[in-house]
C-alpha cells in the first residue's frame, strides 16, 4: 500500500509566497498522486482529501492504521519557501511501525 500524506492543511497553511500557499499545493499534488496510483491499480490511501487540520498526533493516527506491512510506503508532500539568503531545505524521515 502507498499512503500519500498531504502536508499541512486547515489552520496550518505551511509556507507561502503571495497567492501560493503550501497546504493548497500539497493537497493538489497528493490528490494527483493518489489518482495516478489508483489508475495503475496500486493500493493507495490519502491522509486528507480536503482542507482539514491535522496536528502531528492526528496525522500519525490517520496514517498508522493503514500500515499493515514493512512493504507499505508513506509519501509526505511538503513544499519549502526558499530563494533568500540563509534559506535551506530540511528533509525529515519519520518511521512509523505497524
N, CA, C and O atoms as a GROMACS GRO file, in nm:
protein
  392
    1UNK      N    1   0.085  -0.118   0.000
    1UNK     CA    2   0.000   0.000   0.000
    1UNK      C    3   0.089   0.123   0.000
    1UNK      O    4   0.195   0.126   0.063
    2UNK      N    5   0.045   0.225  -0.072
    2UNK     CA    6   0.109   0.356  -0.069
    2UNK      C    7   0.013   0.450   0.003
    2UNK      O    8  -0.104   0.462  -0.035
    3UNK      N    9   0.063   0.516   0.107
    3UNK     CA   10  -0.016   0.616   0.178
    3UNK      C   11   0.041   0.752   0.143
    3UNK      O   12   0.157   0.780   0.170
    4UNK      N   13  -0.041   0.837   0.082
    4UNK     CA   14   0.001   0.970   0.041
    4UNK      C   15  -0.047   1.070   0.146
    4UNK      O   16  -0.166   1.080   0.174
    5UNK      N   17   0.048   1.144   0.202
    5UNK     CA   18   0.017   1.242   0.306
    5UNK      C   19   0.026   1.382   0.246
    5UNK      O   20   0.133   1.425   0.204
    6UNK      N   21  -0.086   1.451   0.245
    6UNK     CA   22  -0.089   1.591   0.200
    6UNK      C   23  -0.053   1.678   0.319
    6UNK      O   24  -0.136   1.700   0.408
    7UNK      N   25   0.068   1.727   0.322
    7UNK     CA   26   0.118   1.805   0.435
    7UNK      C   27   0.035   1.929   0.463
    7UNK      O   28  -0.030   1.984   0.374
    8UNK      N   29   0.040   1.972   0.589
    8UNK     CA   30  -0.028   2.092   0.637
    8UNK      C   31  -0.178   2.080   0.618
    8UNK      O   32  -0.230   1.968   0.615
    9UNK      N   33  -0.251   2.189   0.604
    9UNK     CA   34  -0.395   2.185   0.585
    9UNK      C   35  -0.471   2.256   0.694
    9UNK      O   36  -0.421   2.271   0.806
   10UNK      N   37  -0.590   2.300   0.663
   10UNK     CA   38  -0.678   2.368   0.759
   10UNK      C   39  -0.613   2.493   0.814
   10UNK      O   40  -0.577   2.584   0.739
   11UNK      N   41  -0.598   2.498   0.946
   11UNK     CA   42  -0.540   2.616   1.012
   11UNK      C   43  -0.389   2.622   1.001
   11UNK      O   44  -0.329   2.720   1.044
   12UNK      N   45  -0.326   2.520   0.944
   12UNK     CA   46  -0.180   2.516   0.925
   12UNK      C   47  -0.149   2.533   0.777
   12UNK      O   48  -0.149   2.436   0.702
   13UNK      N   49  -0.123   2.658   0.733
   13UNK     CA   50  -0.102   2.682   0.591
   13UNK      C   51   0.033   2.638   0.537
   13UNK      O   52   0.048   2.622   0.416
   14UNK      N   53   0.132   2.619   0.624
   14UNK     CA   54   0.266   2.589   0.577
   14UNK      C   55   0.329   2.714   0.517
   14UNK      O   56   0.289   2.826   0.551
   15UNK      N   57   0.426   2.697   0.429
   15UNK     CA   58   0.496   2.810   0.366
   15UNK      C   59   0.403   2.881   0.267
   15UNK      O   60   0.310   2.820   0.213
   16UNK      N   61   0.429   3.009   0.246
   16UNK     CA   62   0.351   3.083   0.147
   16UNK      C   63   0.437   3.189   0.082
   16UNK      O   64   0.536   3.236   0.138
   17UNK      N   65   0.396   3.225  -0.039
   17UNK     CA   66   0.461   3.331  -0.115
   17UNK      C   67   0.355   3.391  -0.205
   17UNK      O   68   0.318   3.331  -0.306
   18UNK      N   69   0.305   3.507  -0.169
   18UNK     CA   70   0.196   3.567  -0.246
   18UNK      C   71   0.072   3.481  -0.237
   18UNK      O   72   0.025   3.450  -0.127
   19UNK      N   73   0.019   3.443  -0.352
   19UNK     CA   74  -0.101   3.359  -0.357
   19UNK      C   75  -0.070   3.211  -0.348
   19UNK      O   76  -0.162   3.129  -0.349
   20UNK      N   77   0.056   3.175  -0.340
   20UNK     CA   78   0.096   3.033  -0.333
   20UNK      C   79   0.100   2.993  -0.186
   20UNK      O   80   0.179   3.046  -0.108
   21UNK      N   81   0.014   2.899  -0.150
   21UNK     CA   82   0.005   2.852  -0.012
   21UNK      C   83   0.032   2.702  -0.012
   21UNK      O   84  -0.032   2.625  -0.084
   22UNK      N   85   0.129   2.662   0.070
   22UNK     CA   86   0.175   2.523   0.070
   22UNK      C   87   0.062   2.423   0.088
   22UNK      O   88   0.058   2.323   0.016
   23UNK      N   89  -0.028   2.447   0.182
   23UNK     CA   90  -0.133   2.348   0.208
   23UNK      C   91  -0.217   2.319   0.084
   23UNK      O   92  -0.262   2.206   0.064
   24UNK      N   93  -0.240   2.421   0.001
   24UNK     CA   94  -0.319   2.403  -0.121
   24UNK      C   95  -0.245   2.317  -0.223
   24UNK      O   96  -0.304   2.228  -0.286
   25UNK      N   97  -0.116   2.344  -0.240
   25UNK     CA   98  -0.039   2.270  -0.338
   25UNK      C   99  -0.008   2.129  -0.294
   25UNK      O  100  -0.006   2.038  -0.376
   26UNK      N  101   0.018   2.108  -0.163
   26UNK     CA  102   0.041   1.971  -0.118
   26UNK      C  103  -0.085   1.888  -0.137
   26UNK      O  104  -0.075   1.768  -0.168
   27UNK      N  105  -0.202   1.948  -0.120
   27UNK     CA  106  -0.327   1.875  -0.141
   27UNK      C  107  -0.346   1.843  -0.290
   27UNK      O  108  -0.382   1.731  -0.324
   28UNK      N  109  -0.320   1.940  -0.378
   28UNK     CA  110  -0.333   1.915  -0.522
   28UNK      C  111  -0.236   1.807  -0.568
   28UNK      O  112  -0.275   1.716  -0.642
   29UNK      N  113  -0.112   1.815  -0.523
   29UNK     CA  114  -0.010   1.715  -0.560
   29UNK      C  115  -0.049   1.578  -0.507
   29UNK      O  116  -0.039   1.478  -0.578
   30UNK      N  117  -0.093   1.573  -0.382
   30UNK     CA  118  -0.129   1.445  -0.321
   30UNK      C  119  -0.250   1.381  -0.388
   30UNK      O  120  -0.253   1.260  -0.408
   31UNK      N  121  -0.351   1.462  -0.423
   31UNK     CA  122  -0.467   1.408  -0.495
   31UNK      C  123  -0.426   1.355  -0.632
   31UNK      O  124  -0.475   1.250  -0.675
   32UNK      N  125  -0.336   1.426  -0.700
   32UNK     CA  126  -0.288   1.380  -0.830
   32UNK      C  127  -0.217   1.245  -0.814
   32UNK      O  128  -0.243   1.151  -0.889
   33UNK      N  129  -0.127   1.237  -0.715
   33UNK     CA  130  -0.055   1.111  -0.691
   33UNK      C  131  -0.152   0.998  -0.657
   33UNK      O  132  -0.139   0.887  -0.709
   34UNK      N  133  -0.248   1.027  -0.571
   34UNK     CA  134  -0.349   0.928  -0.533
   34UNK      C  135  -0.421   0.874  -0.657
   34UNK      O  136  -0.435   0.753  -0.674
   35UNK      N  137  -0.466   0.965  -0.742
   35UNK     CA  138  -0.538   0.924  -0.865
   35UNK      C  139  -0.449   0.841  -0.956
   35UNK      O  140  -0.496   0.741  -1.012
   36UNK      N  141  -0.323   0.880  -0.973
   36UNK     CA  142  -0.232   0.805  -1.062
   36UNK      C  143  -0.205   0.666  -1.008
   36UNK      O  144  -0.209   0.569  -1.084
   37UNK      N  145  -0.177   0.653  -0.877
   37UNK     CA  146  -0.155   0.521  -0.818
   37UNK      C  147  -0.279   0.434  -0.835
   37UNK      O  148  -0.269   0.317  -0.869
   38UNK      N  149  -0.395   0.493  -0.811
   38UNK     CA  150  -0.521   0.420  -0.825
   38UNK      C  151  -0.540   0.373  -0.970
   38UNK      O  152  -0.580   0.259  -0.994
   39UNK      N  153  -0.512   0.462  -1.067
   39UNK     CA  154  -0.522   0.426  -1.209
   39UNK      C  155  -0.431   0.308  -1.244
   39UNK      O  156  -0.465   0.227  -1.330
   40UNK      N  157  -0.317   0.300  -1.178
   40UNK     CA  158  -0.220   0.192  -1.203
   40UNK      C  159  -0.253   0.064  -1.127
   40UNK      O  160  -0.183  -0.036  -1.140
   41UNK      N  161  -0.360   0.068  -1.048
   41UNK     CA  162  -0.401  -0.050  -0.974
   41UNK      C  163  -0.319  -0.074  -0.847
   41UNK      O  164  -0.320  -0.184  -0.792
   42UNK      N  165  -0.249   0.029  -0.801
   42UNK     CA  166  -0.168   0.018  -0.680
   42UNK      C  167  -0.256   0.055  -0.561
   42UNK      O  168  -0.320   0.160  -0.562
   43UNK      N  169  -0.261  -0.030  -0.459
   43UNK     CA  170  -0.339   0.005  -0.340
   43UNK      C  171  -0.288   0.136  -0.281
   43UNK      O  172  -0.169   0.151  -0.255
   44UNK      N  173  -0.378   0.231  -0.260
   44UNK     CA  174  -0.338   0.365  -0.217
   44UNK      C  175  -0.441   0.424  -0.122
   44UNK      O  176  -0.560   0.395  -0.129
   45UNK      N  177  -0.391   0.509  -0.033
   45UNK     CA  178  -0.476   0.582   0.060
   45UNK      C  179  -0.420   0.723   0.072
   45UNK      O  180  -0.304   0.747   0.038
   46UNK      N  181  -0.501   0.816   0.119
   46UNK     CA  182  -0.456   0.955   0.134
   46UNK      C  183  -0.492   1.002   0.275
   46UNK      O  184  -0.597   0.967   0.328
   47UNK      N  185  -0.403   1.083   0.334
   47UNK     CA  186  -0.424   1.126   0.472
   47UNK      C  187  -0.536   1.228   0.485
   47UNK      O  188  -0.610   1.228   0.584
   48UNK      N  189  -0.550   1.315   0.386
   48UNK     CA  190  -0.660   1.412   0.386
   48UNK      C  191  -0.696   1.442   0.242
   48UNK      O  192  -0.609   1.451   0.155
   49UNK      N  193  -0.826   1.457   0.215
   49UNK     CA  194  -0.871   1.485   0.078
   49UNK      C  195  -0.940   1.621   0.070
   49UNK      O  196  -0.997   1.657  -0.034
   50UNK      N  197  -0.935   1.696   0.180
   50UNK     CA  198  -0.992   1.831   0.182
   50UNK      C  199  -0.905   1.917   0.274
   50UNK      O  200  -0.809   1.868   0.334
   51UNK      N  201  -0.938   2.044   0.283
   51UNK     CA  202  -0.859   2.139   0.360
   51UNK      C  203  -0.891   2.126   0.509
   51UNK      O  204  -0.959   2.211   0.567
   52UNK      N  205  -0.841   2.019   0.570
   52UNK     CA  206  -0.865   1.994   0.712
   52UNK      C  207  -0.734   2.002   0.791
   52UNK      O  208  -0.626   1.979   0.738
   53UNK      N  209  -0.747   2.037   0.918
   53UNK     CA  210  -0.632   2.046   1.006
   53UNK      C  211  -0.602   1.910   1.067
   53UNK      O  212  -0.691   1.844   1.120
   54UNK      N  213  -0.476   1.870   1.058
   54UNK     CA  214  -0.428   1.750   1.128
   54UNK      C  215  -0.305   1.791   1.207
   54UNK      O  216  -0.202   1.824   1.149
   55UNK      N  217  -0.314   1.788   1.341
   55UNK     CA  218  -0.193   1.814   1.419
   55UNK      C  219  -0.102   1.692   1.405
   55UNK      O  220  -0.148   1.589   1.354
   56UNK      N  221   0.023   1.699   1.448
   56UNK     CA  222   0.114   1.584   1.428
   56UNK      C  223   0.060   1.451   1.480
   56UNK      O  224   0.074   1.349   1.413
   57UNK      N  225  -0.001   1.450   1.597
   57UNK     CA  226  -0.055   1.325   1.651
   57UNK      C  227  -0.171   1.274   1.566
   57UNK      O  228  -0.180   1.154   1.539
   58UNK      N  229  -0.259   1.363   1.523
   58UNK     CA  230  -0.372   1.323   1.438
   58UNK      C  231  -0.323   1.270   1.303
   58UNK      O  232  -0.379   1.174   1.250
   59UNK      N  233  -0.218   1.332   1.249
   59UNK     CA  234  -0.162   1.287   1.121
   59UNK      C  235  -0.111   1.144   1.134
   59UNK      O  236  -0.139   1.059   1.049
   60UNK      N  237  -0.035   1.118   1.240
   60UNK     CA  238   0.018   0.982   1.263
   60UNK      C  239  -0.096   0.885   1.286
   60UNK      O  240  -0.094   0.773   1.234
   61UNK      N  241  -0.198   0.926   1.364
   61UNK     CA  242  -0.312   0.839   1.390
   61UNK      C  243  -0.395   0.812   1.265
   61UNK      O  244  -0.462   0.709   1.257
   62UNK      N  245  -0.392   0.903   1.168
   62UNK     CA  246  -0.462   0.881   1.041
   62UNK      C  247  -0.385   0.786   0.951
   62UNK      O  248  -0.444   0.711   0.873
   63UNK      N  249  -0.253   0.788   0.963
   63UNK     CA  250  -0.168   0.707   0.875
   63UNK      C  251  -0.142   0.567   0.931
   63UNK      O  252  -0.150   0.468   0.858
   64UNK      N  253  -0.112   0.559   1.059
   64UNK     CA  254  -0.066   0.434   1.120
   64UNK      C  255  -0.159   0.314   1.098
   64UNK      O  256  -0.110   0.206   1.066
   65UNK      N  257  -0.292   0.329   1.112
   65UNK     CA  258  -0.379   0.212   1.091
   65UNK      C  259  -0.377   0.158   0.947
   65UNK      O  260  -0.417   0.044   0.923
   66UNK      N  261  -0.332   0.240   0.853
   66UNK     CA  262  -0.329   0.198   0.712
   66UNK      C  263  -0.203   0.116   0.681
   66UNK      O  264  -0.196   0.053   0.576
   67UNK      N  265  -0.106   0.117   0.771
   67UNK     CA  266   0.018   0.043   0.750
   67UNK      C  267  -0.001  -0.099   0.801
   67UNK      O  268  -0.031  -0.121   0.919
   68UNK      N  269   0.016  -0.195   0.711
   68UNK     CA  270  -0.005  -0.334   0.751
   68UNK      C  271   0.119  -0.420   0.732
   68UNK      O  272   0.122  -0.533   0.781
   69UNK      N  273   0.220  -0.370   0.663
   69UNK     CA  274   0.342  -0.449   0.645
   69UNK      C  275   0.461  -0.355   0.624
   69UNK      O  276   0.445  -0.235   0.601
   70UNK      N  277   0.580  -0.412   0.631
   70UNK     CA  278   0.702  -0.333   0.611
   70UNK      C  279   0.719  -0.294   0.464
   70UNK      O  280   0.808  -0.215   0.432
   71UNK      N  281   0.637  -0.346   0.376
   71UNK     CA  282   0.642  -0.310   0.234
   71UNK      C  283   0.560  -0.184   0.204
   71UNK      O  284   0.572  -0.129   0.094
   72UNK      N  285   0.478  -0.138   0.297
   72UNK     CA  286   0.397  -0.019   0.276
   72UNK      C  287   0.486   0.105   0.273
   72UNK      O  288   0.591   0.109   0.338
   73UNK      N  289   0.443   0.204   0.197
   73UNK     CA  290   0.521   0.327   0.178
   73UNK      C  291   0.435   0.447   0.214
   73UNK      O  292   0.318   0.453   0.176
   74UNK      N  293   0.493   0.542   0.287
   74UNK     CA  294   0.426   0.668   0.318
   74UNK      C  295   0.503   0.779   0.247
   74UNK      O  296   0.623   0.794   0.266
   75UNK      N  297   0.432   0.856   0.165
   75UNK     CA  298   0.491   0.971   0.096
   75UNK      C  299   0.425   1.095   0.153
   75UNK      O  300   0.304   1.115   0.138
   76UNK      N  301   0.504   1.179   0.220
   76UNK     CA  302   0.452   1.301   0.281
   76UNK      C  303   0.498   1.420   0.198
   76UNK      O  304   0.617   1.447   0.188
   77UNK      N  305   0.403   1.491   0.139
   77UNK     CA  306   0.433   1.602   0.049
   77UNK      C  307   0.442   1.734   0.125
   77UNK      O  308   0.351   1.771   0.200
   78UNK      N  309   0.552   1.804   0.104
   78UNK     CA  310   0.575   1.937   0.162
   78UNK      C  311   0.650   2.021   0.060
   78UNK      O  312   0.728   1.968  -0.020
   79UNK      N  313   0.628   2.150   0.064
   79UNK     CA  314   0.699   2.246  -0.020
   79UNK      C  315   0.761   2.349   0.072
   79UNK      O  316   0.698   2.392   0.168
   80UNK      N  317   0.884   2.388   0.043
   80UNK     CA  318   0.951   2.487   0.128
   80UNK      C  319   0.969   2.618   0.055
   80UNK      O  320   0.993   2.620  -0.066
   81UNK      N  321   0.958   2.727   0.130
   81UNK     CA  322   0.991   2.858   0.074
   81UNK      C  323   1.143   2.864   0.063
   81UNK      O  324   1.213   2.799   0.140
   82UNK      N  325   1.193   2.939  -0.028
   82UNK     CA  326   1.337   2.948  -0.044
   82UNK      C  327   1.374   3.064  -0.132
   82UNK      O  328   1.290   3.146  -0.169
   83UNK      N  329   1.502   3.071  -0.165
   83UNK     CA  330   1.549   3.174  -0.256
   83UNK      C  331   1.619   3.289  -0.187
   83UNK      O  332   1.689   3.366  -0.253
   84UNK      N  333   1.602   3.301  -0.057
   84UNK     CA  334   1.667   3.411   0.015
   84UNK      C  335   1.799   3.368   0.076
   84UNK      O  336   1.831   3.249   0.079
   85UNK      N  337   1.875   3.464   0.125
   85UNK     CA  338   2.000   3.435   0.196
   85UNK      C  339   1.967   3.348   0.316
   85UNK      O  340   1.872   3.374   0.390
   86UNK      N  341   2.047   3.247   0.335
   86UNK     CA  342   2.032   3.164   0.454
   86UNK      C  343   1.915   3.067   0.449
   86UNK      O  344   1.888   2.999   0.548
   87UNK      N  345   1.845   3.057   0.336
   87UNK     CA  346   1.735   2.962   0.324
   87UNK      C  347   1.792   2.823   0.303
   87UNK      O  348   1.893   2.806   0.235
   88UNK      N  349   1.728   2.726   0.361
   88UNK     CA  350   1.773   2.588   0.343
   88UNK      C  351   1.653   2.496   0.339
   88UNK      O  352   1.542   2.533   0.378
   89UNK      N  353   1.677   2.377   0.293
   89UNK     CA  354   1.574   2.275   0.287
   89UNK      C  355   1.614   2.163   0.382
   89UNK      O  356   1.729   2.118   0.379
   90UNK      N  357   1.522   2.120   0.464
   90UNK     CA  358   1.548   2.010   0.555
   90UNK      C  359   1.453   1.898   0.521
   90UNK      O  360   1.332   1.919   0.513
   91UNK      N  361   1.507   1.779   0.502
   91UNK     CA  362   1.424   1.662   0.477
   91UNK      C  363   1.417   1.581   0.604
   91UNK      O  364   1.519   1.559   0.670
   92UNK      N  365   1.298   1.536   0.638
   92UNK     CA  366   1.280   1.455   0.758
   92UNK      C  367   1.221   1.321   0.719
   92UNK      O  368   1.137   1.312   0.630
   93UNK      N  369   1.266   1.218   0.784
   93UNK     CA  370   1.211   1.086   0.764
   93UNK      C  371   1.151   1.040   0.896
   93UNK      O  372   1.219   1.040   0.998
   94UNK      N  373   1.027   1.001   0.894
   94UNK     CA  374   0.960   0.952   1.014
   94UNK      C  375   0.927   0.806   0.992
   94UNK      O  376   0.863   0.770   0.894
   95UNK      N  377   0.971   0.722   1.083
   95UNK     CA  378   0.941   0.579   1.076
   95UNK      C  379   0.824   0.550   1.166
   95UNK      O  380   0.826   0.582   1.285
   96UNK      N  381   0.721   0.489   1.110
   96UNK     CA  382   0.603   0.450   1.186
   96UNK      C  383   0.594   0.299   1.180
   96UNK      O  384   0.582   0.242   1.071
   97UNK      N  385   0.599   0.234   1.293
   97UNK     CA  386   0.590   0.089   1.296
   97UNK      C  387   0.444   0.047   1.300
   97UNK      O  388   0.363   0.105   1.372
   98UNK      N  389   0.412  -0.056   1.221
   98UNK     CA  390   0.274  -0.107   1.216
   98UNK      C  391   0.239  -0.175   1.345
   98UNK      O  392   0.127  -0.224   1.360
   0.00000   0.00000   0.00000
